[in-house]
Amino acid sequence: MTATPLPLRRHTRMQTTALDEAEEVAGRVMSAHRLRATRPREFGSRVHAVAIGTSTLLSALYEGEAEVTGRVPMDYYTAVLALSGGMDVATDLGRHRIAAGRACVISPGERLCLRFAPRTAQVAAKLPRAVVDQAFSRVGTEPPHGLTFDLRVPDDSPWPGVLRLAASTVDRFDSGVLPASAGAELERMLVTTLLLAQPHDHAAALTRCGGARGHRAAGVVAERIAADPVAPLRPEELAAAAGVSLRTLQEGFRSRFATSLTRYQREQRLMRAHRMLSGSPDGTTVADIALACGFVHLGRFAQDYRAHYGIPPSTTLHSNRRVAQTERPRATRG
């Protein structure tokens, strides 16, 4: 095999001309796959890999034309940059040709087939799903539960440069030992840049105001409202108590509960009114219950109640009393 320089040179996992060995070792580094060579006599492979946080940074070289087909669906993200040669990538999202200097991102669960041109060198990062979800929570809202990146990478995307930087940073440690803290920082830098720069199906949530702070604040305020929905707290007071701006809190409610703060308050008050109407003592009126639940305008209360439960509040009240009367034990004669 010709000694073509590869990043991560002090972290060799394999150097072989045997297809079986290359398939086994590369499968342990990434995931189980099938490796085939167009001309087995010309085949040769090298793999270097190092842990960065809980992710894996690697470089690989195929001397001859080769094809890799996944045996199982991937449960991780793969960011790939071709250093030389080129590759054809086929996933559930389509096909893409990657020339030298170009990149792609492969998402979990995708059917995968890679066809490498002779002497293709690459640097890549294997990123667990949990790492990407945690990074999304840091810079955005709640974890995305199934984020999918675009396969193609925009021409001006900065993350391939960050991938190169991560590999060159590892190579600068002369001892060949990458400190765990340095690896964790490289992982964080790479994943955050990938989330911000690479198109994906949850990108809008990252640029929506509020982010993770709004999401958490909405949860805190929602618990407070549910405990006492009648308390005359203005939205500004609730936001101040949660330590965020009103706009951040409002956006948090929209992203977490798919509703506005004021609508959430009104729904909690309606739920309390419904419980009271369903179990009120004789003599209690709809107006009494509406006022007790914070509704000042009785007409608006009746309108909102009917829209929410499909019947007028008086129907709930009278139905409950009819049931109570039929269940009341009859007096026995002496």
C-alpha positions as CSV (number, residue, x, y, z in Angstrom):
1,M,0.0,0.0,0.0
2,T,1.2,3.5,-0.8
3,A,1.7,5.7,2.3
4,T,-0.8,8.5,1.6
5,P,-0.8,10.9,4.5
6,L,-4.0,10.8,6.5
7,P,-5.2,12.8,9.5
8,L,-5.2,11.2,13.0
9,R,-2.0,9.3,12.1
10,R,-1.2,8.4,15.7
11,H,-4.5,6.6,16.1
12,T,-4.3,3.8,13.6
13,R,-7.0,1.1,13.9
14,M,-6.2,-0.8,10.7
15,Q,-3.9,-1.0,7.7
16,T,-4.7,-4.0,5.5
17,T,-5.2,-5.4,2.0
18,A,-7.6,-8.1,3.2
19,L,-11.3,-7.4,2.6
20,D,-12.5,-9.5,5.5
21,E,-10.3,-7.7,8.0
22,A,-11.2,-4.3,6.6
23,E,-14.9,-5.1,6.9
24,E,-14.6,-6.3,10.5
25,V,-12.5,-3.5,11.8
26,A,-14.4,-0.7,10.0
27,G,-17.6,-2.3,11.2
28,R,-16.5,-2.0,14.8
29,V,-15.6,1.6,14.4
30,M,-18.8,2.6,12.6
31,S,-21.5,-0.1,12.3
32,A,-21.9,-3.5,10.6
33,H,-21.7,-3.3,6.8
34,R,-20.7,-5.3,3.7
35,L,-17.5,-4.3,1.9
36,R,-16.8,-5.2,-1.7
37,A,-13.9,-4.4,-4.0
38,T,-14.2,-4.1,-7.8
39,R,-10.7,-5.4,-8.1
40,P,-9.7,-7.3,-4.9
41,R,-6.0,-7.4,-6.0
42,E,-5.9,-3.6,-5.9
43,F,-7.7,-3.2,-2.6
44,G,-6.1,-1.7,0.4
45,S,-7.5,0.2,3.4
46,R,-6.4,2.3,6.3
47,V,-8.5,3.5,9.2
48,H,-7.6,5.9,12.0
49,A,-10.0,6.7,14.8
50,V,-10.1,8.5,18.1
51,A,-12.9,9.3,20.7
52,I,-13.9,12.9,21.1
53,G,-16.4,13.0,23.9
54,T,-18.8,10.2,23.2
55,S,-18.4,10.7,19.5
56,T,-15.8,9.2,17.1
57,L,-13.5,11.2,14.8
58,L,-11.9,9.1,12.1
59,S,-10.1,9.1,8.8
60,A,-10.0,6.4,6.2
61,L,-8.5,5.6,2.8
62,Y,-9.5,3.1,0.1
63,E,-6.8,2.3,-2.4
64,G,-9.0,0.6,-4.9
65,E,-12.6,1.1,-6.0
66,A,-14.8,-0.2,-3.2
67,E,-18.5,-0.3,-2.1
68,V,-19.9,-0.2,1.4
69,T,-23.5,-1.3,2.1
70,G,-25.0,-1.0,5.6
71,R,-26.2,-4.3,7.1
72,V,-28.4,-2.5,9.8
73,P,-30.0,0.9,10.0
74,M,-27.7,3.5,11.5
75,D,-28.4,4.8,15.0
76,Y,-26.0,7.8,14.7
77,Y,-25.2,10.8,12.5
78,T,-22.2,10.8,10.1
79,A,-20.6,13.9,8.9
80,V,-18.2,13.1,6.0
81,L,-15.6,15.2,4.1
82,A,-13.8,13.8,1.1
83,L,-10.2,14.7,1.1
84,S,-9.3,13.1,-2.2
85,G,-10.9,10.8,-4.8
86,G,-14.7,10.9,-4.5
87,M,-17.7,8.9,-3.5
88,D,-21.3,8.3,-4.5
89,V,-23.7,8.3,-1.5
90,A,-27.2,6.7,-1.6
91,T,-29.6,6.9,1.3
92,D,-33.3,7.1,1.8
93,L,-33.1,10.8,1.1
94,G,-31.6,10.3,-2.4
95,R,-28.3,10.1,-4.1
96,H,-25.4,12.5,-4.1
97,R,-21.9,12.6,-5.6
98,I,-19.2,14.0,-3.4
99,A,-16.0,15.1,-5.0
100,A,-12.7,15.9,-3.3
101,G,-13.2,18.9,-0.9
102,R,-17.0,18.3,-0.7
103,A,-19.0,16.9,2.2
104,C,-22.4,15.3,3.2
105,V,-24.3,14.4,6.4
106,I,-26.0,11.1,6.8
107,S,-28.8,10.8,9.4
108,P,-29.9,7.9,11.6
109,G,-32.1,5.2,10.3
110,E,-31.2,5.7,6.7
111,R,-30.5,2.9,4.2
112,L,-26.9,3.5,3.2
113,C,-24.7,2.6,0.2
114,L,-21.3,4.2,-0.4
115,R,-19.3,3.7,-3.6
116,F,-15.7,4.9,-3.3
117,A,-13.5,5.9,-6.3
118,P,-9.9,4.6,-6.2
119,R,-7.6,6.4,-3.6
120,T,-10.5,8.1,-1.8
121,A,-9.4,9.6,1.5
122,Q,-12.0,11.0,3.9
123,V,-12.3,12.4,7.4
124,A,-15.6,11.8,9.2
125,A,-17.3,12.1,12.6
126,K,-19.7,9.5,14.1
127,L,-22.1,11.4,16.3
128,P,-24.5,9.6,18.6
129,R,-28.2,10.6,18.3
130,A,-28.2,11.6,22.1
131,V,-25.2,14.0,21.5
132,V,-27.1,15.9,18.7
133,D,-30.3,16.0,20.8
134,Q,-28.5,17.4,23.8
135,A,-26.8,20.1,21.7
136,F,-30.1,21.0,20.1
137,S,-31.6,21.5,23.7
138,R,-28.6,23.8,24.5
139,V,-29.1,26.1,21.6
140,G,-32.8,25.6,20.8
141,T,-35.9,24.3,22.4
142,E,-36.8,20.8,23.5
143,P,-35.0,17.7,22.0
144,P,-36.2,17.3,18.4
145,H,-37.0,13.5,18.5
146,G,-35.9,12.5,15.1
147,L,-33.9,15.4,13.5
148,T,-32.9,14.7,9.9
149,F,-30.2,16.7,8.2
150,D,-30.1,17.4,4.4
151,L,-27.7,15.1,2.7
152,R,-26.2,17.9,0.6
153,V,-24.0,20.6,2.1
154,P,-24.2,24.2,1.1
155,D,-21.2,25.6,-0.7
156,D,-20.5,28.2,2.0
157,S,-21.1,25.9,5.0
158,P,-18.4,26.3,7.8
159,W,-18.8,22.9,9.4
160,P,-16.5,21.0,7.0
161,G,-13.7,23.4,8.1
162,V,-14.5,22.7,11.7
163,L,-14.2,18.9,10.9
164,R,-10.7,19.6,9.4
165,L,-9.8,21.7,12.5
166,A,-10.9,18.9,14.9
167,A,-8.6,16.4,13.1
168,S,-5.6,18.8,12.9
169,T,-6.1,19.6,16.6
170,V,-5.9,16.0,17.5
171,D,-2.7,15.6,15.5
172,R,-1.1,18.5,17.3
173,F,-0.9,16.4,20.6
174,D,2.6,14.9,20.2
175,S,2.0,12.3,22.9
176,G,-0.7,10.7,20.8
177,V,-3.1,10.9,23.8
178,L,-6.0,13.3,23.5
179,P,-7.2,14.6,26.9
180,A,-10.8,13.8,27.6
181,S,-11.6,17.5,28.2
182,A,-10.1,18.5,24.8
183,G,-12.1,15.8,23.1
184,A,-15.3,16.9,24.7
185,E,-14.8,20.5,23.5
186,L,-14.0,19.4,19.9
187,E,-17.2,17.3,20.0
188,R,-19.3,20.2,21.2
189,M,-17.8,22.7,18.7
190,L,-18.4,20.3,15.8
191,V,-22.0,19.3,16.8
192,T,-23.1,22.9,17.5
193,T,-21.7,24.2,14.2
194,L,-23.4,21.3,12.4
195,L,-26.8,22.2,13.9
196,L,-26.4,25.9,13.1
197,A,-24.9,25.6,9.6
198,Q,-26.3,22.4,8.0
199,P,-30.0,22.5,6.8
200,H,-32.3,20.1,8.7
201,D,-36.0,19.7,9.4
202,H,-35.9,21.4,12.8
203,A,-33.9,24.5,11.8
204,A,-36.8,26.9,12.3
205,A,-37.0,25.9,16.0
206,L,-33.4,27.0,16.5
207,T,-34.0,30.6,15.2
208,R,-37.3,31.0,17.0
209,C,-37.0,33.3,19.9
210,G,-37.3,31.8,23.4
211,G,-35.2,28.7,22.9
212,A,-34.4,26.4,25.8
213,R,-35.0,29.2,28.4
214,G,-38.5,29.8,27.1
215,H,-39.3,26.1,27.0
216,R,-38.2,25.7,30.6
217,A,-40.0,28.9,31.8
218,A,-43.2,27.8,30.1
219,G,-43.1,24.5,32.1
220,V,-42.6,26.4,35.4
221,V,-45.4,28.9,34.7
222,A,-47.8,26.2,33.5
223,E,-47.4,24.4,36.8
224,R,-48.1,27.6,38.7
225,I,-51.2,28.3,36.6
226,A,-52.5,24.7,37.0
227,A,-52.1,25.0,40.8
228,D,-54.2,28.2,41.0
229,P,-55.7,29.2,37.7
230,V,-57.9,31.8,39.3
231,A,-55.1,33.9,40.7
232,P,-55.2,37.3,38.9
233,L,-51.6,37.2,37.6
234,R,-50.8,39.3,34.5
235,P,-48.6,37.7,31.8
236,E,-45.8,40.3,32.6
237,E,-45.8,39.2,36.3
238,L,-45.6,35.5,35.3
239,A,-42.7,36.2,33.0
240,A,-40.8,38.2,35.6
241,A,-41.3,35.5,38.2
242,A,-39.9,32.9,35.7
243,G,-36.9,35.2,35.0
244,V,-37.5,35.7,31.3
245,S,-39.0,38.3,29.1
246,L,-42.7,38.2,28.2
247,R,-41.8,37.5,24.5
248,T,-39.6,34.6,25.6
249,L,-42.3,33.1,27.8
250,Q,-44.9,33.5,25.1
251,E,-42.7,31.8,22.5
252,G,-42.0,29.0,25.1
253,F,-45.7,28.4,25.4
254,R,-46.2,28.2,21.7
255,S,-43.3,25.8,21.2
256,R,-44.1,23.6,24.2
257,F,-47.9,23.6,24.4
258,A,-48.8,24.8,20.9
259,T,-51.0,27.5,22.4
260,S,-50.6,31.0,23.8
261,L,-50.1,31.9,27.5
262,T,-53.5,33.6,27.8
263,R,-55.3,30.8,26.1
264,Y,-53.6,28.3,28.5
265,Q,-54.8,30.3,31.5
266,R,-58.3,30.4,30.1
267,E,-58.3,26.7,29.5
268,Q,-57.2,25.9,33.0
269,R,-60.0,28.1,34.4
270,L,-62.5,26.4,32.2
271,M,-61.3,23.0,33.5
272,R,-61.8,24.2,37.1
273,A,-65.2,25.6,36.2
274,H,-66.2,22.2,34.6
275,R,-65.1,20.3,37.8
276,M,-67.2,22.7,40.0
277,L,-70.2,22.5,37.7
278,S,-70.0,18.7,37.8
279,G,-70.0,18.6,41.6
280,S,-71.6,21.8,42.9
281,P,-74.1,21.8,45.8
282,D,-77.8,22.7,45.4
283,G,-78.3,26.5,45.2
284,T,-75.1,27.2,43.3
285,T,-75.6,29.0,40.0
286,V,-73.6,29.1,36.8
287,A,-72.8,32.8,37.6
288,D,-71.4,31.9,41.0
289,I,-69.1,29.3,39.5
290,A,-68.0,31.6,36.7
291,L,-67.0,34.4,39.1
292,A,-65.3,31.9,41.4
293,C,-63.1,30.8,38.5
294,G,-62.1,34.2,37.4
295,F,-64.6,34.9,34.6
296,V,-66.0,38.4,34.9
297,H,-68.0,38.5,31.7
298,L,-70.6,35.7,32.0
299,G,-71.6,35.8,28.3
300,R,-68.0,35.2,27.3
301,F,-67.7,32.4,29.8
302,A,-70.7,30.6,28.4
303,Q,-69.4,31.1,24.9
304,D,-65.9,29.7,25.8
305,Y,-67.3,26.8,27.8
306,R,-69.6,25.7,25.0
307,A,-66.7,25.9,22.5
308,H,-64.5,23.8,24.7
309,Y,-67.0,21.2,26.0
310,G,-69.7,21.3,23.3
311,I,-72.6,22.1,25.7
312,P,-73.6,25.2,27.7
313,P,-72.4,25.3,31.3
314,S,-76.0,25.2,32.5
315,T,-76.4,21.8,30.9
316,T,-73.5,20.4,32.9
317,L,-74.8,21.9,36.1
318,H,-78.4,20.6,35.7
319,S,-77.3,17.2,34.4
320,N,-75.2,16.7,37.5
321,R,-78.1,17.6,39.8
322,R,-80.5,15.2,38.0
323,V,-78.0,12.4,38.6
324,A,-77.6,13.4,42.2
325,Q,-81.4,13.4,42.8
326,T,-81.8,9.9,41.2
327,E,-79.0,8.5,43.3
328,R,-80.3,10.1,46.6
329,P,-81.7,7.3,48.8
330,R,-85.5,7.4,49.4
331,A,-86.8,7.8,52.9
332,T,-88.4,4.7,54.3
333,R,-91.8,4.7,56.1
334,G,-92.0,3.6,59.6
